[in-house]
Amino acid sequence: MKKLVLLLLIVIICSCKSGAQNDFDTIIHYSITDEKALQNENNNSFNKLYSGLEASKSIEKDFEKKLISYGYVKTIVPKDKTSAICQTISNDINLKYHEVACIPMYRDILLFQKDNKTKAILKVCFECGMNALSGKFESNFNYKETNIMSNYYPLYKTLYNE
């Protein structure tokens, strides 16, 4: 038992060594099926959210209600997955670049919250790798260790338990 506690403590310390500490306490994952998205195809507001190339500069007050009204399904990300998610995303390196030749389909949207207030919204298209960030957050992502600009496959695996 003591060895297990010691091992857990070492893992926690190692996962925190990369500098920035997370400035959120909850991650909420919203996802939508293709069928639900098709039901909204004539809604301009939905299309801007679902396929828009630019992120909103500010966070809308009733954003979550809007997502639910379009058919997005809400899932609270378990705390034990937070570290894995933080190792795949960043304000800087991952989120600046839109170097793909397709129109994104943001089926997955992550809300980063602190004390029940949304600090950042990350929309991700897992098919093309495009993303859009509203707000700002700190994570443990370390570009120098990963040497990549966008690594959404591990994020997808974490969110979808694959």
DSSP file (Angstrom, degrees, kcal/mol; ACC not computed):
  #  RESIDUE AA STRUCTURE BP1 BP2  ACC     N-H-->O    O-->H-N    N-H-->O    O-->H-N    TCO  KAPPA ALPHA  PHI   PSI    X-CA   Y-CA   Z-CA
    1    1 A M     >        0   0    0      0, 0.0     4,-2.2     0, 0.0     5,-0.2   0.000 360.0 360.0 360.0 -41.9    0.0    0.0    0.0
    2    2 A K  H  >  +     0   0    0      1,-0.2     4,-2.5     2,-0.2     5,-0.2   0.880 360.0  52.5 -63.9 -37.2    2.8    2.4    0.9
    3    3 A K  H  > S+     0   0    0      2,-0.2     4,-2.6     1,-0.2    -1,-0.2   0.890 108.4  50.5 -65.2 -38.9    4.5    1.7   -2.5
    4    4 A L  H  > S+     0   0    0      2,-0.2     4,-2.5     1,-0.2    -2,-0.2   0.918 111.4  47.3 -64.8 -44.2    1.2    2.5   -4.3
    5    5 A V  H  X S+     0   0    0     -4,-2.2     4,-2.3     2,-0.2    -2,-0.2   0.910 113.1  49.3 -63.3 -42.9    0.8    5.8   -2.5
    6    6 A L  H  X S+     0   0    0     -4,-2.5     4,-2.2     2,-0.2    -2,-0.2   0.911 111.4  49.0 -63.1 -43.2    4.5    6.7   -3.2
    7    7 A L  H  X S+     0   0    0     -4,-2.6     4,-2.3     2,-0.2    -2,-0.2   0.918 111.2  49.7 -62.6 -44.0    4.1    5.8   -6.9
    8    8 A L  H  X S+     0   0    0     -4,-2.5     4,-2.2     1,-0.2    -2,-0.2   0.901 110.1  51.0 -61.8 -41.8    0.9    7.9   -7.1
    9    9 A L  H  X S+     0   0    0     -4,-2.3     4,-2.3     2,-0.2    -1,-0.2   0.902 109.6  50.0 -62.9 -42.4    2.7   10.9   -5.5
   10   10 A I  H  X S+     0   0    0     -4,-2.2     4,-2.6     2,-0.2    -2,-0.2   0.911 110.1  50.5 -63.0 -43.2    5.6   10.6   -7.9
   11   11 A V  H  X S+     0   0    0     -4,-2.3     4,-2.1     1,-0.2    -2,-0.2   0.913 111.1  48.6 -61.7 -43.0    3.2   10.6  -10.9
   12   12 A I  H  X S+     0   0    0     -4,-2.2     4,-0.9     2,-0.2    -2,-0.2   0.924 112.6  47.4 -64.1 -44.7    1.4   13.6   -9.6
   13   13 A I  H >< S+     0   0    0     -4,-2.3     3,-0.7     1,-0.2     4,-0.4   0.917 112.5  49.3 -63.6 -43.7    4.6   15.6   -9.0
   14   14 A C  H >< S+     0   0    0     -4,-2.6     3,-1.0     1,-0.2    -1,-0.2   0.867 107.1  55.1 -65.0 -36.3    6.0   14.6  -12.4
   15   15 A S  H 3< S+     0   0    0     -4,-2.1     3,-0.3     1,-0.2    -1,-0.2   0.711 109.2  48.6 -71.5 -17.6    2.8   15.7  -14.2
   16   16 A C  T X< S+     0   0    0     -4,-0.9     3,-0.7    -3,-0.7    -1,-0.2   0.469  86.8  87.8 -97.1  -3.6    3.0   19.1  -12.6
   17   17 A K  T <   +     0   0    0     -3,-1.0    -1,-0.2    -4,-0.4    -2,-0.1   0.584  62.1  87.4 -76.5  -8.3    6.7   19.9  -13.4
   18   18 A S  T 3  S-     0   0    0     -3,-0.3     2,-0.8    -4,-0.2    -1,-0.2   0.303  97.4-110.9 -82.8  13.1    6.1   21.4  -16.9
   19   19 A G  S <  S+     0   0    0     -3,-0.7    -1,-0.1   123,-0.0   121,-0.1  -0.812  84.7  71.1 111.1-100.9    5.5   25.0  -15.7
   20   20 A A        -     0   0    0     -2,-0.8     2,-0.4   119,-0.2    -2,-0.1  -0.229  66.4-141.8 -62.6 142.4    2.1   26.4  -16.0
   21   21 A Q        -     0   0    0     -4,-0.1   117,-0.1     1,-0.1     2,-0.1  -0.811  31.4 -94.8-102.4 148.2   -0.6   25.1  -13.7
   22   22 A N        -     0   0    0     -2,-0.4   117,-0.2     1,-0.1    -1,-0.1  -0.365  27.3-158.7 -61.6 132.7   -4.2   24.6  -15.0
   23   23 A D        +     0   0    0    115,-1.1     2,-0.3    -2,-0.1    -1,-0.1  -0.111  69.2  70.9-105.9  36.6   -6.3   27.6  -14.2
   24   24 A F        -     0   0    0    114,-0.1    90,-0.3     1,-0.1     3,-0.1  -0.971  56.7-161.8-142.4 156.6   -9.6   25.7  -14.5
   25   25 A D  S    S+     0   0    0     88,-2.9     2,-0.3    -2,-0.3    89,-0.2   0.487  75.4  40.9-117.2  -6.6  -11.2   23.1  -12.3
   26   26 A T  E     -A  113   0A   0     87,-1.9    87,-3.0     2,-0.0     2,-0.5  -1.000  55.6-162.6-143.8 139.8  -13.7   21.5  -14.7
   27   27 A I  E     -A  112   0A   0     50,-0.5    50,-2.7    -2,-0.3     2,-0.5  -0.993  11.2-165.0-119.3 128.2  -13.7   20.5  -18.3
   28   28 A I  E     -AB 111  76A   0     83,-2.6    83,-2.8    -2,-0.5     2,-0.5  -0.955   5.9-154.0-113.9 130.2  -17.1   20.0  -20.0
   29   29 A H  E     -AB 110  75A   0     46,-3.4    46,-2.1    -2,-0.5     2,-0.4  -0.904   8.4-170.4-106.7 122.6  -17.2   18.1  -23.4
   30   30 A Y  E     +AB 109  74A   0     79,-3.3    79,-2.7    -2,-0.5     2,-0.3  -0.937  10.6 176.6-108.9 135.0  -20.1   18.8  -25.7
   31   31 A S  E     -AB 108  73A   0     42,-1.8    42,-3.6    -2,-0.4     2,-0.4  -0.963  12.1-160.8-137.0 155.4  -20.5   16.6  -28.8
   32   32 A I        -     0   0    0     75,-1.3     2,-0.1    -2,-0.3    40,-0.1  -0.988  16.6-127.6-137.0 144.7  -23.0   16.4  -31.6
   33   33 A T     >  -     0   0    0     -2,-0.4     4,-2.2    38,-0.3     5,-0.2  -0.473  27.8-114.0 -84.6 160.9  -23.9   13.6  -34.0
   34   34 A D  H  > S+     0   0    0      1,-0.2     4,-2.4     2,-0.2     5,-0.2   0.869 116.8  56.9 -61.1 -36.4  -24.0   14.1  -37.8
   35   35 A E  H  > S+     0   0    0      2,-0.2     4,-1.3     1,-0.2    -1,-0.2   0.922 108.5  44.9 -62.8 -44.8  -27.7   13.5  -37.7
   36   36 A K  H  > S+     0   0    0      1,-0.2     4,-0.7     2,-0.2    -1,-0.2   0.892 111.4  53.8 -66.3 -39.2  -28.3   16.3  -35.2
   37   37 A A  H >< S+     0   0    0     -4,-2.2     3,-1.2     1,-0.2    -2,-0.2   0.910 105.5  53.6 -62.1 -41.5  -26.1   18.6  -37.1
   38   38 A L  H >< S+     0   0    0     -4,-2.4     3,-1.3     1,-0.3    -1,-0.2   0.835 100.4  61.1 -62.8 -32.4  -28.1   18.0  -40.3
   39   39 A Q  H 3< S+     0   0    0     -4,-1.3    -1,-0.3     1,-0.2     3,-0.2   0.739 109.5  43.0 -64.9 -21.7  -31.3   18.9  -38.5
   40   40 A N  T X< S+     0   0    0     -3,-1.2     3,-2.5    -4,-0.7     7,-0.3   0.305  77.7 113.9-104.0   6.9  -29.7   22.4  -37.9
   41   41 A E  T <  S+     0   0    0     -3,-1.3    -1,-0.1     1,-0.3    -2,-0.1   0.706  77.2  50.2 -59.3 -22.6  -28.3   22.9  -41.4
   42   42 A N  T 3  S+     0   0    0     -3,-0.2     2,-0.8    -4,-0.2    -1,-0.3   0.355  87.2  98.6 -95.2   6.0  -30.6   25.8  -42.2
   43   43 A N    <>  -     0   0    0     -3,-2.5     4,-2.5     1,-0.2     5,-0.2  -0.842  58.3-161.9 -97.4 109.9  -29.9   27.7  -39.0
   44   44 A N  H  > S+     0   0    0     -2,-0.8     4,-2.1     1,-0.2     5,-0.2   0.861  90.5  53.8 -60.6 -38.1  -27.2   30.4  -39.7
   45   45 A S  H  > S+     0   0    0      2,-0.2     4,-1.7     1,-0.2    -1,-0.2   0.916 110.7  46.7 -63.7 -43.0  -26.3   30.7  -36.0
   46   46 A F  H  > S+     0   0    0      1,-0.2     4,-3.3     2,-0.2     5,-0.3   0.930 110.7  52.4 -63.1 -45.7  -25.7   27.0  -35.8
   47   47 A N  H  X S+     0   0    0     -4,-2.5     4,-2.6    -7,-0.3     5,-0.3   0.863 107.2  52.3 -61.5 -36.6  -23.6   27.0  -39.0
   48   48 A K  H  X S+     0   0    0     -4,-2.1     4,-1.1    -5,-0.2    -1,-0.2   0.905 116.1  40.7 -64.3 -41.2  -21.4   29.8  -37.7
   49   49 A L  H  < S+     0   0    0     -4,-1.7    -2,-0.2    -5,-0.2    -1,-0.2   0.917 120.5  43.0 -70.3 -44.5  -20.8   27.8  -34.5
   50   50 A Y  H  < S+     0   0    0     -4,-3.3    56,-3.3     1,-0.2    -2,-0.2   0.836 135.3  10.5 -75.7 -36.3  -20.4   24.5  -36.3
   51   51 A S  H  < S+     0   0    0     -4,-2.6    -3,-0.2    -5,-0.3    -1,-0.2   0.328  86.6 133.7-129.3   6.3  -18.2   25.5  -39.2
   52   52 A G     <  -     0   0    0     -4,-1.1    -4,-0.1    -5,-0.3    54,-0.0  -0.333  46.2-148.3 -64.7 140.8  -17.1   29.0  -38.6
   53   53 A L  S    S+     0   0    0      2,-0.1     2,-0.4    50,-0.0    -1,-0.1   0.701  78.1  60.1 -83.5 -20.2  -13.4   29.7  -39.2
   54   54 A E  S    S-     0   0    0     -6,-0.1     2,-0.2    78,-0.1    78,-0.1  -0.888  78.5-130.3-113.2 140.7  -13.0   32.3  -36.6
   55   55 A A        -     0   0    0     -2,-0.4     2,-0.1    78,-0.2    78,-0.1  -0.553  33.6-100.6 -82.0 150.2  -13.6   32.0  -32.9
   56   56 A S        -     0   0    0     -2,-0.2    79,-0.3     1,-0.1    -1,-0.1  -0.467  23.5-137.0 -66.6 140.6  -15.7   34.5  -31.0
   57   57 A K  S    S+     0   0    0     -2,-0.1    78,-0.5    77,-0.1     2,-0.3   0.825  86.6  36.7 -70.3 -31.0  -13.6   37.0  -29.1
   58   58 A S  S    S-     0   0    0     76,-0.1     2,-0.6    77,-0.0    -2,-0.1  -0.766  88.5-108.0-120.1 166.6  -15.8   36.8  -26.1
   59   59 A I        -     0   0    0     -2,-0.3    -2,-0.0    59,-0.1    59,-0.0  -0.838  36.0-124.6 -97.5 121.7  -17.7   34.0  -24.4
   60   60 A E    >   -     0   0    0     -2,-0.6     3,-1.1     1,-0.1     4,-0.2  -0.331  12.9-129.9 -65.8 145.2  -21.4   34.2  -24.8
   61   61 A K  T 3  S+     0   0    0      1,-0.3     3,-0.3     2,-0.1    -1,-0.1   0.919 105.6  32.0 -62.9 -46.9  -23.5   34.2  -21.6
   62   62 A D  T 3> S+     0   0    0      1,-0.2     4,-2.0     2,-0.1    -1,-0.3  -0.125  79.0 130.1-104.9  36.3  -25.9   31.5  -22.6
   63   63 A F  H <> S+     0   0    0     -3,-1.1     4,-2.3     1,-0.2    -1,-0.2   0.896  71.7  50.6 -59.1 -44.6  -23.5   29.5  -24.7
   64   64 A E  H  > S+     0   0    0     -3,-0.3     4,-2.3     1,-0.2    -1,-0.2   0.895 108.9  51.5 -63.6 -39.9  -24.2   26.1  -23.1
   65   65 A K  H  > S+     0   0    0      1,-0.2     4,-2.2     2,-0.2    -1,-0.2   0.893 109.2  51.6 -62.4 -38.9  -28.0   26.6  -23.5
   66   66 A K  H  X S+     0   0    0     -4,-2.0     4,-1.5     2,-0.2    -2,-0.2   0.927 108.5  50.7 -63.3 -45.4  -27.4   27.3  -27.2
   67   67 A L  H  X>S+     0   0    0     -4,-2.3     5,-2.4     1,-0.2     4,-0.8   0.927 111.4  47.6 -58.2 -46.2  -25.3   24.1  -27.6
   68   68 A I  H ><5S+     0   0    0     -4,-2.3     3,-0.8     1,-0.2    -1,-0.2   0.884 107.3  56.2 -64.1 -38.9  -28.0   22.0  -25.9
   69   69 A S  H 3<5S+     0   0    0     -4,-2.2    -1,-0.2     1,-0.2    -2,-0.2   0.803 106.6  51.1 -64.5 -27.7  -30.7   23.6  -28.1
   70   70 A Y  H 3<5S-     0   0    0     -4,-1.5    -1,-0.2    -3,-0.4    -2,-0.2   0.639 127.3 -98.4 -81.6 -15.3  -28.8   22.5  -31.2
   71   71 A G  T <<5 +     0   0    0     -3,-0.8   -38,-0.3    -4,-0.8    -3,-0.2   0.504  69.6 150.5 109.7   6.3  -28.5   18.9  -30.0
   72   72 A Y      < -     0   0    0     -5,-2.4     2,-0.5    -6,-0.2    -1,-0.3  -0.468  40.7-134.0 -67.5 144.2  -25.0   18.9  -28.5
   73   73 A V  E     -B   31   0A   0    -42,-3.6   -42,-1.8    -2,-0.1     2,-0.4  -0.878  14.3-134.9-105.9 133.0  -24.7   16.4  -25.6
   74   74 A K  E     +B   30   0A   0     -2,-0.5     2,-0.4   -44,-0.2   -44,-0.2  -0.698  25.1 173.7 -92.1 133.8  -23.0   17.4  -22.4
   75   75 A T  E     -B   29   0A   0    -46,-2.1   -46,-3.4    -2,-0.4     2,-0.5  -0.986  27.6-135.5-137.5 127.5  -20.4   15.3  -20.6
   76   76 A I  E     -B   28   0A   0     -2,-0.4   -48,-0.2   -48,-0.2     3,-0.0  -0.721  28.6-126.4 -79.2 125.1  -18.4   16.3  -17.6
   77   77 A V        -     0   0    0    -50,-2.7   -50,-0.5    -2,-0.5     5,-0.1  -0.589  28.7-111.6 -73.9 127.1  -14.8   15.2  -18.2
   78   78 A P    >   -     0   0    0      0, 0.0     3,-2.1     0, 0.0     4,-0.5  -0.280  21.4-120.6 -59.0 144.0  -13.6   13.1  -15.3
   79   79 A K  G >  S+     0   0    0      1,-0.3     3,-1.2     2,-0.2     4,-0.5   0.803 110.2  64.8 -56.4 -31.8  -10.8   14.7  -13.2
   80   80 A D  G 3  S+     0   0    0      1,-0.2     4,-0.3     2,-0.1    -1,-0.3   0.617 100.2  52.3 -72.0  -9.5   -8.4   11.9  -14.0
   81   81 A K  G <> S+     0   0    0     -3,-2.1     4,-2.1     2,-0.1    -1,-0.2   0.538  85.2  87.6 -97.2  -9.4   -8.5   12.7  -17.7
   82   82 A T  H <> S+     0   0    0     -3,-1.2     4,-2.7    -4,-0.5     5,-0.2   0.899  86.0  51.4 -58.0 -44.7   -7.6   16.4  -17.1
   83   83 A S  H  > S+     0   0    0     -4,-0.5     4,-1.1     1,-0.2    -1,-0.2   0.914 109.6  49.5 -61.4 -43.9   -3.9   15.8  -17.2
   84   84 A A  H  4 S+     0   0    0     -4,-0.3     3,-0.3     1,-0.2    -1,-0.2   0.889 112.7  47.9 -63.3 -38.9   -4.0   13.9  -20.5
   85   85 A I  H >X S+     0   0    0     -4,-2.1     3,-1.9     1,-0.2     4,-0.7   0.911 107.5  55.5 -67.7 -42.1   -6.1   16.7  -22.0
   86   86 A C  H 3< S+     0   0    0     -4,-2.7    55,-0.3     1,-0.3    -1,-0.2   0.719 100.1  60.9 -65.4 -20.3   -3.7   19.4  -20.8
   87   87 A Q  T 3< S+     0   0    0     -4,-1.1    -1,-0.3    -3,-0.3    55,-0.3   0.494 106.5  46.5 -84.0  -2.4   -0.8   17.7  -22.5
   88   88 A T  T <4 S+     0   0    0     -3,-1.9    63,-0.7    -4,-0.2     2,-0.3   0.542 107.7  53.3-113.7 -10.9   -2.4   18.1  -25.9
   89   89 A I     <  +     0   0    0     -4,-0.7    52,-0.5    -3,-0.2     2,-0.3  -0.901  50.5 168.0-132.8 157.1   -3.6   21.7  -26.0
   90   90 A S        -     0   0    0     -2,-0.3     5,-0.3    50,-0.1    48,-0.1  -0.976  42.5-117.8-156.1 159.3   -2.2   25.2  -25.4
   91   91 A N  S    S+     0   0    0     -2,-0.3    -1,-0.1    46,-0.3    42,-0.1   0.828 107.0  28.6 -66.8 -32.1   -3.2   28.8  -25.9
   92   92 A D  S  > S+     0   0    0      3,-0.1     4,-1.1     2,-0.1     3,-0.4   0.910 119.5  29.2 -99.0 -83.6   -0.3   29.3  -28.3
   93   93 A I  T >4 S+     0   0    0      1,-0.2     3,-0.5     2,-0.2     4,-0.5   0.891 123.2  40.2 -56.5 -51.8    1.3   26.6  -30.4
   94   94 A N  T 34 S+     0   0    0      1,-0.2    -1,-0.2     2,-0.1     3,-0.2   0.805 117.5  45.7 -69.4 -29.1   -1.7   24.4  -31.0
   95   95 A L  T 34 S+     0   0    0     -3,-0.4    38,-0.2    -5,-0.3    -1,-0.2   0.484  95.4  68.1-103.4  -2.3   -4.4   27.0  -31.5
   96   96 A K  S << S+     0   0    0     -4,-1.1     2,-0.4    -3,-0.5    -1,-0.2   0.796  82.3  81.2 -84.8 -28.3   -2.9   29.6  -33.8
   97   97 A Y        +     0   0    0     -4,-0.5    34,-0.2    -3,-0.2     2,-0.2  -0.668  38.5 173.6-101.4 130.9   -2.7   27.6  -37.1
   98   98 A H        +     0   0    0     -2,-0.4     2,-0.6    32,-0.1    32,-0.1  -0.591  25.6 148.5-123.3  66.2   -5.4   26.9  -39.6
   99   99 A E        +     0   0    0     -2,-0.2     2,-0.3    30,-0.1    -2,-0.1  -0.394  35.4 103.7-102.7  55.1   -3.3   25.3  -42.3
  100  100 A V        -     0   0    0     -2,-0.6    28,-0.0     2,-0.1    29,-0.0  -0.886  65.4-134.7-130.9 164.0   -5.9   22.9  -43.7
  101  101 A A  S    S+     0   0    0     -2,-0.3     2,-0.3     2,-0.1    -2,-0.0  -0.140  73.4  78.8-113.2  37.9   -7.9   22.9  -46.9
  102  102 A C  S    S-     0   0    0     26,-0.1    -2,-0.1     0, 0.0    26,-0.0  -0.879  81.4-103.7-135.4 170.1  -11.4   21.9  -45.6
  103  103 A I        -     0   0    0     -2,-0.3   -51,-0.1     1,-0.0    -2,-0.1  -0.857  46.4-123.3 -92.0 125.2  -14.3   23.4  -43.8
  104  104 A P        -     0   0    0      0, 0.0     2,-0.5     0, 0.0    27,-0.0  -0.288  13.4-153.1 -69.6 154.3  -14.2   22.3  -40.2
  105  105 A M        -     0   0    0     25,-0.1     2,-2.1   -54,-0.0    21,-0.3  -0.904  10.9-154.4-124.5  99.4  -17.1   20.5  -38.5
  106  106 A Y        +     0   0    0    -56,-3.3    19,-0.2    -2,-0.5   -55,-0.1  -0.503  34.8 152.2 -80.4  80.2  -16.8   21.3  -34.9
  107  107 A R        +     0   0    0     -2,-2.1   -75,-1.3    17,-0.3     2,-0.5   0.671  64.2  57.1 -78.7 -18.1  -18.6   18.2  -33.5
  108  108 A D  E     +AC  31 124A   0     16,-1.1    16,-2.6    -3,-0.2     2,-0.4  -0.963  61.8 175.7-123.0 127.6  -16.6   18.5  -30.2
  109  109 A I  E     -AC  30 123A   0    -79,-2.7   -79,-3.3    -2,-0.5     2,-0.5  -0.997  12.2-158.4-132.5 128.6  -16.5   21.6  -28.0
  110  110 A L  E     -AC  29 122A   0     12,-3.3    12,-3.0    -2,-0.4     2,-0.5  -0.914   1.8-159.5-109.2 131.6  -14.6   21.8  -24.7
  111  111 A L  E     -AC  28 121A   0    -83,-2.8   -83,-2.6    -2,-0.5     2,-0.6  -0.947   5.6-155.5-108.1 127.2  -15.5   24.3  -22.0
  112  112 A F  E     -AC  27 120A   0      8,-2.8     7,-3.2    -2,-0.5     8,-1.5  -0.913  21.4-175.3-103.6 118.5  -12.8   25.1  -19.4
  113  113 A Q  E     -AC  26 118A   0    -87,-3.0   -88,-2.9    -2,-0.6   -87,-1.9  -0.859  22.1-167.4-121.2 150.0  -14.4   26.4  -16.2
  114  114 A K  E >  S- C   0 117A   0      3,-2.4     3,-1.6    -2,-0.3   -90,-0.1  -0.990  84.8 -10.5-131.8 124.0  -13.2   27.7  -12.9
  115  115 A D  T 3  S-     0   0    0     -2,-0.4    -1,-0.1     1,-0.3     3,-0.1   0.896 129.7 -56.4  52.8  44.4  -15.7   28.1  -10.1
  116  116 A N  T 3  S+     0   0    0      1,-0.2     2,-0.5    -3,-0.0    -1,-0.3   0.606 114.3 116.7  64.7  15.9  -18.6   27.4  -12.5
  117  117 A K  E <   -C  114   0A   0     -3,-1.6    -3,-2.4     0, 0.0     2,-0.4  -0.959  69.9-120.8-113.9 130.8  -17.6   30.3  -14.8
  118  118 A T  E     +C  113   0A   0     -2,-0.5    -5,-0.3    -5,-0.2     3,-0.1  -0.561  32.5 173.6 -73.1 122.3  -16.4   29.5  -18.4
  119  119 A K  E     +     0   0A   0     -7,-3.2    17,-1.4    -2,-0.4     2,-0.3   0.746  66.0   5.3 -96.5 -32.3  -12.9   30.7  -18.9
  120  120 A A  E     -CD 112 135A   0     -8,-1.5    -8,-2.8    15,-0.2     2,-0.4  -0.995  54.6-152.0-154.6 151.9  -12.3   29.3  -22.4
  121  121 A I  E     -CD 111 134A   0     13,-2.8    13,-2.6    -2,-0.3     2,-0.5  -0.995  12.9-167.6-128.0 124.4  -14.1   27.4  -25.2
  122  122 A L  E     -CD 110 133A   0    -12,-3.0   -12,-3.3    -2,-0.4     2,-0.5  -0.957   1.6-165.9-116.3 119.5  -12.2   25.2  -27.5
  123  123 A K  E     -CD 109 132A   0      9,-2.9     9,-1.9    -2,-0.5     2,-0.4  -0.891  12.8-172.0-102.0 133.5  -13.9   23.9  -30.7
  124  124 A V  E     -CD 108 131A   0    -16,-2.6   -16,-1.1    -2,-0.5     2,-0.7  -0.987  22.4-158.2-131.6 133.4  -12.0   21.0  -32.4
  125  125 A C     >  -     0   0    0      5,-2.7     4,-2.4    -2,-0.4     5,-0.3  -0.937  10.1-167.3-103.0 108.4  -12.6   19.3  -35.7
  126  126 A F  T  4 S+     0   0    0     -2,-0.7    -1,-0.1   -21,-0.3   -20,-0.1   0.681  81.3  61.6 -71.7 -16.4  -10.9   15.9  -35.3
  127  127 A E  T  4 S+     0   0    0    -22,-0.2    -1,-0.2     1,-0.1    -2,-0.0   0.922 123.2  13.4 -75.4 -43.8  -11.1   15.2  -39.0
  128  128 A C  T  4 S-     0   0    0     -3,-0.2    -2,-0.2     2,-0.1    -1,-0.1   0.573  97.9-119.7-110.9 -11.7   -8.9   18.1  -40.2
  129  129 A G     <  +     0   0    0     -4,-2.4    -3,-0.1     1,-0.3   -30,-0.1   0.479  61.0 145.5  87.1   1.4   -7.3   19.3  -37.0
  130  130 A M        +     0   0    0     -5,-0.3    -5,-2.7   -32,-0.1     2,-0.3  -0.379  22.6 178.0 -71.3 156.0   -8.7   22.8  -37.2
  131  131 A N  E     -D  124   0A   0    -34,-0.2     2,-0.3    -7,-0.2    -7,-0.2  -0.964  20.4-155.3-151.6 162.5   -9.6   24.5  -33.9
  132  132 A A  E     -D  123   0A   0     -9,-1.9    -9,-2.9    -2,-0.3     2,-0.5  -0.977  10.5-159.7-146.1 132.3  -11.0   27.7  -32.5
  133  133 A L  E     -D  122   0A   0     -2,-0.3     2,-0.4   -38,-0.2   -11,-0.2  -0.956   6.3-172.1-119.8 129.0  -10.4   29.1  -29.1
  134  134 A S  E     +D  121   0A   0    -13,-2.6   -13,-2.8    -2,-0.5   -77,-0.1  -0.963  65.4   2.0-112.1 135.5  -12.5   31.7  -27.3
  135  135 A G  E    S-D  120   0A   0    -78,-0.5     2,-0.3    -2,-0.4   -15,-0.2  -0.461  88.6 -87.7  85.8-163.5  -11.1   33.0  -24.0
  136  136 A K        +     0   0    0    -17,-1.4     2,-0.3    -2,-0.1    -2,-0.0  -0.997  38.7 170.7-150.8 144.8   -7.8   32.0  -22.5
  137  137 A F        -     0   0    0     -2,-0.3     2,-0.4  -113,-0.0   -46,-0.3  -0.962  27.2-123.8-148.0 164.5   -6.6   29.3  -20.2
  138  138 A E        +     0   0    0     -2,-0.3  -115,-1.1  -117,-0.1     2,-0.3  -0.916  32.3 171.3-110.5 139.7   -3.3   27.8  -18.9
  139  139 A S        -     0   0    0     -2,-0.4  -119,-0.2  -117,-0.2   -48,-0.1  -0.842  45.5-107.3-137.4 177.5   -2.4   24.2  -19.4
  140  140 A N        +     0   0    0     -2,-0.3   -53,-0.1   -57,-0.1   -50,-0.1   0.249  66.6 138.8 -90.8  12.2    0.6   22.0  -18.9
  141  141 A F        -     0   0    0    -52,-0.5     2,-0.5   -55,-0.3  -121,-0.2  -0.335  34.2-166.0 -60.9 135.9    1.2   21.6  -22.6
  142  142 A N    >>  -     0   0    0    -55,-0.3     4,-1.7     1,-0.1     3,-0.6  -0.891  11.9-170.3-130.6 101.7    4.9   21.8  -23.4
  143  143 A Y  H 3> S+     0   0    0     -2,-0.5     4,-3.4     1,-0.2     5,-0.3   0.861  86.7  58.3 -57.8 -39.4    5.8   22.3  -27.1
  144  144 A K  H 34 S+     0   0    0      1,-0.2    -1,-0.2     2,-0.2    -2,-0.0   0.847 108.2  45.8 -64.2 -33.7    9.5   21.6  -26.5
  145  145 A E  H <4 S+     0   0    0     -3,-0.6    -1,-0.2     1,-0.1    -2,-0.2   0.856 122.9  33.7 -77.0 -35.0    8.8   18.2  -25.1
  146  146 A T  H  < S-     0   0    0     -4,-1.7    -2,-0.2     2,-0.1    -3,-0.2   0.778  84.9-153.7 -92.6 -28.0    6.3   17.1  -27.8
  147  147 A N     <  +     0   0    0     -4,-3.4     2,-0.3    -5,-0.2    -3,-0.1   0.793  58.6 106.6  58.0  31.4    7.9   19.0  -30.8
  148  148 A I        -     0   0    0     -5,-0.3    -1,-0.2     1,-0.1     3,-0.1  -0.943  63.5-146.6-134.2 157.8    4.5   19.2  -32.5
  149  149 A M  S    S+     0   0    0     -2,-0.3     2,-0.4     1,-0.3   -52,-0.1   0.772  87.6  18.3 -93.8 -29.4    2.1   22.0  -33.1
  150  150 A S        +     0   0    0    -61,-0.1    -1,-0.3   -55,-0.1     2,-0.3  -0.963  55.0 170.1-147.5 123.7   -1.2   20.0  -32.9
  151  151 A N     >  +     0   0    0    -63,-0.7     4,-0.6    -2,-0.4   -57,-0.0  -0.627  17.5 149.6-135.1  75.6   -1.7   16.6  -31.4
  152  152 A Y  H  >  +     0   0    0     -2,-0.3     4,-2.9     1,-0.2     5,-0.2   0.596  56.3  79.8 -89.5 -10.6   -5.4   15.9  -31.3
  153  153 A Y  H  > S+     0   0    0      2,-0.2     4,-2.7     1,-0.2     5,-0.2   0.950  96.6  45.9 -61.7 -47.3   -5.3   12.1  -31.7
  154  154 A P  H  > S+     0   0    0      0, 0.0     4,-2.3     0, 0.0    -1,-0.2   0.886 112.5  52.2 -61.5 -35.2   -4.4   11.7  -28.0
  155  155 A L  H  X S+     0   0    0     -4,-0.6     4,-2.7     2,-0.2     5,-0.2   0.937 110.1  47.9 -63.2 -45.8   -7.2   14.2  -27.1
  156  156 A Y  H  X S+     0   0    0     -4,-2.9     4,-2.6     1,-0.2     6,-0.2   0.935 111.7  50.0 -59.4 -47.3   -9.7   12.2  -29.2
  157  157 A K  H  <>S+     0   0    0     -4,-2.7     5,-2.0     1,-0.2     4,-0.3   0.889 112.3  48.2 -59.4 -40.1   -8.6    9.0  -27.5
  158  158 A T  H ><5S+     0   0    0     -4,-2.3     3,-0.8    -5,-0.2    -2,-0.2   0.932 114.4  44.2 -67.3 -46.2   -8.9   10.5  -24.1
  159  159 A L  H 3<5S+     0   0    0     -4,-2.7    -2,-0.2     1,-0.2    -1,-0.2   0.860 121.7  38.2 -67.7 -35.3  -12.4   12.0  -24.7
  160  160 A Y  T 3<5S-     0   0    0     -4,-2.6    -1,-0.2    -5,-0.2    -2,-0.2   0.185 106.3-120.0-106.3  16.9  -13.8    8.9  -26.4
  161  161 A N  T < 5       0   0    0     -3,-0.8    -3,-0.2    -4,-0.3    -4,-0.1   0.845 360.0 360.0  52.5  42.6  -12.1    6.2  -24.2
  162  162 A E      <       0   0    0     -5,-2.0    -4,-0.2    -6,-0.2    -1,-0.1   0.415 360.0 360.0-105.0 360.0  -10.2    4.6  -27.0
